[in-house]
Amino acid sequence: MQGLKEIKKPIDNHLKEFQKVFRKTARSKVYLLDIITKYILKSKGKQMRPLLVIYSALLFENVNESTYRAASLIELMHTATVVHDDVVDDSMQRRGRFSINALWKNKVAVLVGDYLLSRGLLLALENKDYQLLEIVSRAVKDMSEGELLQIEKARKLDIDEEIYYEIIRQKTASLLASCFATGAASAGVDEAQVDKMHRIGELAGLAFQIKDDLFDFQKASITGKPTGIDIKEKKMTLPLIYLLNNSSSAEKRKMINIVKRHNNDRKKVEWLMDKVNNSGGMIYAEEKMHYFKDEALLLLMEFPENQARKALADLIEYAIERKK
């Protein structure tokens, strides 16, 4: 498996073209808005989403201006949802930097998110990229529904395994699926191939989110103890669901009571984390993660072999091999 630097290198020129479109679209004549968007642009992250879009188009040997717009549309939509999420969660930091709401307060942050959302919509409409707009709009709808479903279920904590998969499919996998699908759509392929690429991204997204959930039960580098953030936020993830499904009724009631009423009690949370780690829940979640990853790769291998297919396979592998 190649590292991210090696995966990026062959498409450096395409990434630069995407960045030009993205910067131009995000720009504003309003000074405050322009300052904030420039601040956002400084934190580029790993550029996983543009990579997936571009390589999905390259799989069909047709990267074009529509591909750069697809990548920009997804980044604008994603950034808007991140800005709004930080307001909802009252988060002061994002990737080690101050969040927009921490620096400019909630009202400004909400308006910035709205602006980025509208710029993405206009970018697609002005260029008649209706198929791209439909794919990404469905992803944004799914992400919103997934967040609300999780909030609804956090009240009763009645999340079973199937509901968990539906939540992460909507919240996380839908966005990765739109990366694969818009890349293919920008290359001008038929609907069946776009749908297949969407499914590959969805499966990869499920594996990606399970990996994220596993991190929460692994030892933190500083304290040497698991973070337990998901339990503190009343999030029922796969390792914990496995433990609950394999516990007696009395034990199950005790554990749900900790999540519901004692999620800020450090000792009780640590006790529950130890129970998860000793239950086989981590192993079970890892098996499911590899299952979804393998299913994504099997579908991907149905396309002709080329450099893009290998890069996409490496990106899918990276999603579950990453250290953070």
N, C-alpha and C positions, 0 to 999 in steps of 0.2 A: 504493500500500500504506500502510495506517495504521500508526502506531507503537503500542507496547504500551499506553501511557497512553490513547490514543484508543480502543483496542480494549476496555480495561477499563471505561472510563467508563460505557457504557450498562448494565453489569451490576454496578455498585458495590453495589447493595442485595443482589443474589444472593451476591456474594463475602463480604459481611458476615455473611450467614446461614450460609454454609459455614464461615466462621471460628468462629462460635459453636459449631457442631456439633463441629468439629475440636478446639477448645480443651476443650470439655466432655468429649469422649471421651478425650483424652490425659491429663486430670487424674488425679492419684492422691492417696490419703490418706497415702501414705508420703512423708515430708518430702524425703528425698534425691531420690526419683524425680520429685517435683513440681518441685523446683529445676531438675533436668536438663531436664525437658520444657519448662519455661518458657524455659530457655536455647535450646533447639531452636526454639521458636516465634518467638523474636526474629529468627531468620534466615529470613525468609519467601521470599527469592529473587524470581523473576519471576512466580511463581504460574501458570506455564504449564499445569500439569496441571489445576488447578481451572477455569481459563479454558476449556480444551478440553472438559471434562465439561459445564460449564454451557451453553456454546454448542452442544454436540451435542444437549442436551435442548431448547434453544431452537429449534433447527432444526425440531423437530417441535411447537413452540409449547406445551411442557408442562414447565416447571421446577417441581419440587415438593420436598417434604422428602426423598424418595428420592434426588433429584439431589444434594442437599447431603451426604447420607450416602455416595453414590457417590464424590464428590470427596474426602470425608474418609477413606474406606476406601483409596482410591488413595494419598493423602498419607501415611497411617499406614504402609501397606505399603512405599511408596517410602522413607520416612524410616528405617524399620527396616532395609531393605537397605543404605542409605547408611551407617548407624551400624556395621553388621556389616562392610561393605566397608572402612571406615577401619581397623578392627581387623585384617582380613586383609592389607591393604596397608601397615599400620603408618604410616598417614597422620597427620601432626600438625596439619594444617589443612584446613579445608573452607570455600570461599568467603571466604578471608581471615580466618577466625576459627578459634580452636582447636577441634579435633575433640573428641568426647566422650571418646575413649580417651586423648587428650593431657591432659585435665583430670582425669578420674576413673579412669583406667587401664582395661585391657582387660576385666577381669572385669565391672566395672560397665557398660561399654559394651555387652557382649554381652547382659547381662540387660535393659538398657534397650531394645535392639533387640527382644528376645523379648517384652517387655511391650507395645511398640507394635504388634507383629505380632498378639498376642493380643487387644488392644483393637480392632483392625480386624476380626478374625474375629467377636468378640462383638457389635460394632456391627451387622454384617450379620445375624447369627443372631437377635439379640434383636428385630430388625425384620422378620424373615422375608424378607430381601433375598437370596434364594438365587441368583437369576440373576446379581446383581452379584458375589456371593462367588465363583461359579464362574468368571466372566470374569477377575477379579483374581487368583484362585488359579492359574489357568492361566498368567497373565503372570509370577507369581513363580516358578513351576516352570520356565518358559522362560528366565527371567533366570539362574536357578541353573545350568541345563544349558548355557547359552551361556557362562557364566564357566568352567565345568569343561571345555567343549570347547576354549575358547581356551587354557587351561592345558595340556591334553593336546597340542594342536597346537604350543604354544611349545617343547615338548621336541624335536620332530622338525623343526619349521619347514616342514611339508609342506602349507601352506595354499594352496589354489588359490582362484580367484575365487568359485566356487560355495560353498565352505566359508566363505569370508569373509562372504558375504551371509547364510549361515545363522547365523553367530556374531552378526552385528550385528542380524539379525532377532530373535533370542532375547534378546540382552543389552539392546538399546535399543528396537527397534521394538515389541516386545511390550507394553511399558508404555504407549507413546503409543497403540497400538491399543486398549488397555483403557480409556483415557480417552474415546475416541470411542464405543466400544461400550457402556460403562456409562452414559454420558450418554443415548444413544439408548434403552437398556433402561429407564432410570429414567423416560423419557417414555412408556413403555408401548407401543412400536411392535412390529411382528412380528419374528420371528427373522431373516428375510431382510434386513430393513433394518438390524438390529443387526450382522449379518455383513458387510454392505456398509460400514458405518461402521468396523467393525474393520479391514477391508482398507484403507480410506482412511488410518487412523491408522498402519497397518503400513508403507505406502508412504512416508508423511511421515516416519516414524521412520527408515527406511533413508536417506532424503535427509539427515535431521538428523545421523545418525552419520557419514556420509561428509563432511559439512561439518566436523565435529569432527576427523576424521582429516586433513583438509586443513590445519587450523590448525597441526598439528605440523610441517608442512614449510614454513610461512611464517615470515618473519622476526619474531623477538621484538622488542618495542618498546624494550627496554633494551639488549640486546646487539647487536641488528641481525642476529642469526643465528637460524636455525630452532632450536627447542628440542630436537628429537630424542628426546623422552621415550618415544614409542612404541617406537623402536628399542632404547633402553636397557632397556625392559621386555619386549623380545622379542615385540612385537606386530606382526604382519604386516598392514598396512593396504593399501587399494586402490592408492595411488600406487606403493608399493614392489612389490606383486604384479605390477603392469603392467611395471615395470622388469625384474623377474626373468623374466617371460614373454617379454620382447623382448631378452634378452641371450644370449650364447654360454654353453655349458656351463661353460667355465673361469671366465668372469666371474660367473656365477650362483653357483658354488661359493665364490668369493672373497667375494661379498656376503653369502651366508648365513653364512659363517664369521665375518664381522664382527658380524652380529646375534647369533650364538650364543656367540662366545667373546671378542669385543673390543668389546662394546656400551658399555663404560665408557671406551674410548679416544676422547677428544674428537676428535682429528685424523681417525681412521678413520671415526667416525660422521659428521663434517662432510663427508668425502669422499663417503660414501654418500648423504648428504642432497643434495649437489650433483648426484650422478648421477641421483637421483630427479627433481630440479627440471629437469634438462636432457633427460630422457628422453621427455617428453610424458605422463608418469604423472599429473601434476597436472591437465592438460587432460582426460585420459581420465576421471579421477575426477569432475571437475566435470561432464562430459557425463552420466555415470551418475547423479550427484546430481540434475541437472535432469530426467533421464528419470523417475526415481521421483517427483519433485515434480509433474511434469506429469501422470503417471498418477493420482496422488492427486487432483489438481484436476479431472481429467476425470470421475472417479467422483463427486466432490462435486457437480459441475454437473448431475448427473442428478436431484438433489433440487430442489424448487421454490425459486425465488429469494426470499430474505428477508434481513433484517439479520444473522441468525446465520450464514447461508451465506457472506456476504461476510466476516464476522469470522473464520470458520474458514479461508477461503481466505487471508486476510491473515496468520493465524497460521502457516499452512503456508509461505507466502512468507517470513515472518520467520525461520523455521527455517533457511533457507539464505542469507539476506541479513545475518544478525547478524554483529557484529564480534568476538564472543567467546563 
